[in-house]
Amino acid sequence: MSRQDTDRVSYEVKDRIARLTINRPEKLNALDHATMRAIDGVVAAAGEDPAVGILIVTGAGEKAFVAGADINELATQTPVEGAAYARAGQETFGRLEALDKPSIAAINGYALGGGLELALACTLRVASETARLGLPETSLAIIPGYGGTQRLSRLVGRSRALEMILTAEPIDAHEAHRIGLVNRVVPPGEIVVAAESMARTILSRGPVALRYAMKAVHGGLDAPQAQGLALEAVLFGLTCSTEDMREGTRAFLEKRKPSFRGR
């Protein structure tokens, strides 16, 4: 097990599961510049570490996953600074989304503004029953700037995304599950356990296959179906060249659990 703490985030790796915790509970884990830089560094470290198979992202305390951007910083932005601010956040969350390892947002409370945008950049989302999710930016006379207008609409559809953005009203965890914004809803206090259980299930699958499956979904999502199917076929063929594929099929035929090696 390895662990690394800063004044903004904590990061630990145990049994191939990395956990990134936004650690500003007194500020409801709001995202200021320093916190975004820390997140970016952890995402890079998780991506490069062969001991990491999956990343869980959560917030410290019981109230908030991440309650949004730091308004004290936001309020002073000029137009040029605002565009750069948004672009920097988009790049950080883009690197999280582009990880070739799955990530799970364990949404333990408020996930608002930049907090929801952080969760949207993760591969999967698990929410506590007490969670509230939303993009309240228009109530401050701004718009989501860390990818919310793009990722939310792709996940739940244009009309539902526009309703959430234009009204600026949050929704509860069960409504988020109903519209496909979160994958699972669990009782309060069980969020990390549920995320780790999902992580262990995913880690029991072939590592190369996981990477290629995500690549097929992401690569084909905004492409014509024929192009997506062609990508799927190529990636399927590549999995057939792996030792893990031979082990997985043998284990199935021999009625035993496979032992994957990631190659």
N, C-alpha and C positions, 0 to 999 in steps of 0.2 A: 504494500500500500504506500502511495506517495501523497503528500499533501502540500499545498502552497496557499498561503493567505496574504491578502493585501488589505488596505483600508477600504476597498471597494468590493472585492469579490473573494470568495474562497474556492479552491479547486482541489479535488482529491480524486485519486484513481485507485480502485479496488476491484479485483476480479474482473478486469477488462471493462468495467463500468466507470466512466469519468462523470463527476458531478460538479457542475458550475453553479455556485450560489451567489446571486447578487446580494451583497451584504451591507445594505444601508437601511435597516428597518426603521430607524428614526426619521427617515425621509421617504418611507414607503417604497424603498429601493428605486428611487427615481434615477433616471439615466442622465448624468452629467458627462462632460467631455472625458473626465478621468475614468469614469466607469465604462464608457464605451471603449476607450483604449484598452482597459483591462479585459473586457470581454473579447476584443479582437485578439489579444495576446493568448488568451486561453483557448480560443477556437483554433488558432494556428498550432498551439502546442498539442491539442488533442488530435488534430489532423496528422501531425508528424510522428506521434508516439505509437509504435507498433503494439504497445501494451494496452492501448485503448481500442475497444471494439464498438462502443456506443457512448453518446454524450447525453446526460440529463441536465436540463437547465431549470433552475427554480429560484425562488426568492426567500430571503431570511425573514423569520417572524411569521405570525399567523394572519396578518391583515392583507399583505400584498405579495403578488408575484413581482410585478413592476407596475407602479401606478402612473407611469408616463415619463416624459422628459422633465428635466429640471427647469421649472418655469423661470427661476431667477436668471438662468443663462439665456433662455429663449426670449425673454422680454427685451433684451438689448440688441437683438439681431438687426442689422441693416439688410436690404435686399440682397446684396452680394454675399454677405456673411450667411444669410439664411439659406441661399442656394448651396453654398459650400457645406454648411451644417447638415443639410438634408443629404447631400451627396456622400458625405463621410459616413453617415449612419447607414445609408443604403449599401455602401461597400462593405461595412462590417457585417450587416445581416446577410448580404449576398454571399460572403465567405462562409457563413454558418450554413446557409441553404445549400451551398455547393460542396460541403464536406462529402467525401466518399464513404462516410460512416453515418449510420442513422443517428438522429437526435430526437429527444423527447422533451417537450415543455411540460413540466409538472406545475400546473397553475394553481397555486395554493391560496389565492385571494384575488385582489384587484389586478386585472390585466388591461390597462387602459393606455391609449395612445401608443407611445413607443413600446410599452410593455406588451400590448397585443401584437404589435409589429414584430417584436422579438419572438413571440410564440409562433406567429405565422411563418417565420423563417425556419422553424424546426420541422423535422420530418413528420412528427406526430405530436398530439396534444392530449394530455390527461388533465381534467379539472376537478377540483374540490367542489362539493355541492354549494359551498359558500362563495365560490368565485363569481366575479362580475367582469364581463368582457365588453370592451367598446372602444370606439375611436371618437373622443369628444372634441377633437381639434376645432371643428367649426364653431363651437361655443366660445372659443378664444379668437375667432375670426382668422384662423389659419386652416390649412388642410393637413392630413397625414403626410409626413415627409420621409419616413423610413421604409417605404414600400407598401404601406397599408392600402392605398387605392388600387394597387395592382394585385397583391397576393390575396386580399380578402375577396375581391370579385372573382378571381379564378377559383377560389375554394368554395364559396357559397352562392355564386351567381351574381350577375350585375345588379339586379333589382334589389336583392336583399342587402348587398354591400352598400348600395346607394342609400337605402333606408337608414342603415346604421351610421353612415358617414354624415348624411344631411341632417338627421335628427340629433346626432351626437348623444343619443341615449344608449346606455349600456344594456346588455341582456344578461340573464342569469345562466348558470351552467347547463341546466336542462334544455333551455331554448338553444343554447350554443350547440349542444349535442344533436338536437332535432334537425338543425339546418346544416349539420356536417362541419361545423367550425371546430369542435373537439371530438376526439375519438371515444373517450370514456369519461364518465362522471363517477366519482367515488366519495364516500363519507369524509367529513373533515378529519384531519389527522392521519389519513391513510394514503395521502397523495404520493409521498415519496416511495412508500412500500409498493403501491400500485405501479408506479413508473418503473421501479426496479424489477418487479415481476414481469412486466412487458419487455423490459430490456433483456432479461435472462432468456425469455422465450426467443427473442430475435437473435441473441448470441448463439443459440443452439443450432441455428441454420448455417448454411455454407457462406463464409465471409465473402468470397468472390461473387457468389450468386446475389447476395444482398447488394453489393456495389453495382452490379450490372442491372439488377431490377430497378434500382433508383435511377440509374442512368437512362434506362428505357422509358420510364414514366416521365421524367423531367424532359428528356430529349424529344419525346413524341407529343407532349401535352399541347404545345402551340403549333405543331406541324400538321399538315394534311395527314389523314389516317394512313394512306398508302406509305407515306414517308416514315411514319411511326412504326408501321408493321415491318418495313425493311430494316429499320434499326433494331427492332426486337429480334428479328431473325438472325442478324449478325451477332448480336450479343448472346443469343441462345447458342449459336454455334461456338462462340468462344468459351462458354461454360462447359461445353462438351469436350474441351481440350484439357480440362483441369483434373488434377488428382482427386479433388473433393467430389467431382461428379462421379468418378469411378467408385469412390468410397461410399457416397450416398446411395447409389443404386445397388451396390453389393450389400450394404447394411439393410436396405429394404428387403431384398430377396432372402437374406439370411435371418430376418426378423430380429434385428438388434439395433441399438442406437449407433448412429454414425460417429466417427471421430474425425472431425474436419481439421485441416491444417492450414487453410487459407491459401492453397496453391493448386 
